[in-house]
Amino acid sequence: MAQSAPKILFLCTGNSARSIFAEYLTKKICPDRFEAYSAGSEPRGVVNPHALQVLREQYKIDVQNARSKSWDEFRNTNFDIIITVCDRARETCPIFPGQPTIAHWSIPDPAEAGGSDAQKLRTFRETALLIQRRIELLCSFPIEKLSHLLTQPARENESNKVN
């Protein structure tokens, strides 16, 4: 019997750009490796239009179902990995059921970039590329190393944190 793919949840504050990038890029880069989700501690209710544009134009991803959602939707879901992609979400991350491995990627919020619309879009593209590289690295991990990572809950062993 085939083992199901590990569930991974990407968290940030607004769930409008960084965690959306992480969810959709994981689904594109390694769809059979992880079952990917995203959420926010204080969801904005809409996905940032620049994030949607980058996913559509740069990555050719169908984002018609992308939505900004609260992590409360996942309170009773058992995840194998939870990755916070902003410092604020890291500080307020709730405890989820099971014993997920917790990781943190400190990624600046592209929505806070100033400048012209073209400059803002460039910042979103750069953020997506940074997340893409991290997802590629995560997906390239040998499965036996990954399963070892997933067997040691971070709440009991803080040395599992990935920065």
Buried (B, 14 or more C-beta within 10 A) or exposed (E): EEEEBBBBBBBBBBBBBBBBBBBBBBBBBBEEBBBBBBBBBBBBEEBBEBBBBBBBEEBEBEBEEBBBBBBEEBEEBEBBBBBBBBBBBBEEBEEBEEBBBBBBBEBBBBBEBEEEEEEBBBBBBBBBBBBBEBBEEBBEEEEEEBEEBBEEEBEEEEEBEBE
